[in-house]
Amino acid sequence: MTGLPKKRQSILEVRDVFKSFNGLAVLEGLSLEIERGSTVAIIGGSGCGKTVLLKHFIGLLKPDSGRVFVDSLDITPLKEHELRAVRRRFGMLFQGSALFDSLSVEENVAFPLREHTGLSESEIRKVVEEKLDLVGLPGVLDKYPSELSGGMKKRVGLARAIALGPEVLLYDEPTTGLDPVLADVINELILKMSRTLAVTTVLVTHDIKSACKVADEIAMLHAGRIIEETTPGEIQNSKNPIVRQFILGRSEAEESLRREDHP
């Protein structure tokens, strides 16, 4: 690994993780540590296993072999009821926002509060309003997902993700399906959440522009392993041809390398 100082205190770690589905290997000895308070972007092409890795962090998937640690606790052997306490420490924004269509915005954001706390309805409404204000969506309590734009759905999903005050925020392709302007709005929100809530942030994305804007560290996932872990500034100058291909596009990467070989 290059370009990064020695890690201080890891809050998440996957160690030599293998995972296959129907005989198809997705993760092949993957190891990664994520420092408390950092923002890490995991990049890679579609279908490379980014979301599979994300689900291992919260025990939605278990490795075929290897170990997963949350704050030094090995969650790999934990039973489902034991994992609930671990998952309370996470908030996750799913790729499609995953809102309940039959529930209002207020009910969507309130859902985890009603499921996992003993707050009164007035206390829940206050938290919901605070979280919606934080993501820039005041005054939409009574709207339904069908009445919202794609960007607004992402914000409501984010408000729900932060409702329980998580230590770690996970984002699954947060800018997918958004135009460049709305994508940048979401990028700014990710930065705002990191600063305001002092959380550890992990996002998986194939959007290198988004990754470079929001992350302290970028890890490239390819062929089931992390092949490079570095800073946003240094990844732009990577000599790894696979990383260059991803960042520049195949033809541009090949042309860039050709120019270096034949100045």
Secondary structure as UniProt FT lines:
FT   STRAND          10..21
FT   TURN            22..23
FT   STRAND          24..35
FT   TURN            36..37
FT   STRAND          39..43
FT   TURN            46..47
FT   HELIX           50..57
FT   TURN            58..59
FT   STRAND          65..70
FT   TURN            71..72
FT   STRAND          73..74
FT   TURN            76..77
FT   HELIX           80..87
FT   TURN            88..89
FT   STRAND          90..93
FT   TURN            95..96
FT   TURN            101..102
FT   HELIX           105..116
FT   HELIX           121..134
FT   TURN            135..136
FT   TURN            138..139
FT   TURN            141..142
FT   HELIX           145..147
FT   HELIX           150..161
FT   TURN            162..164
FT   STRAND          168..172
FT   TURN            174..177
FT   HELIX           180..197
FT   STRAND          200..205
FT   HELIX           208..214
FT   STRAND          217..222
FT   TURN            223..224
FT   STRAND          225..230
FT   HELIX           232..235
FT   TURN            236..237
FT   HELIX           241..248
FT   HELIX           250..261
//
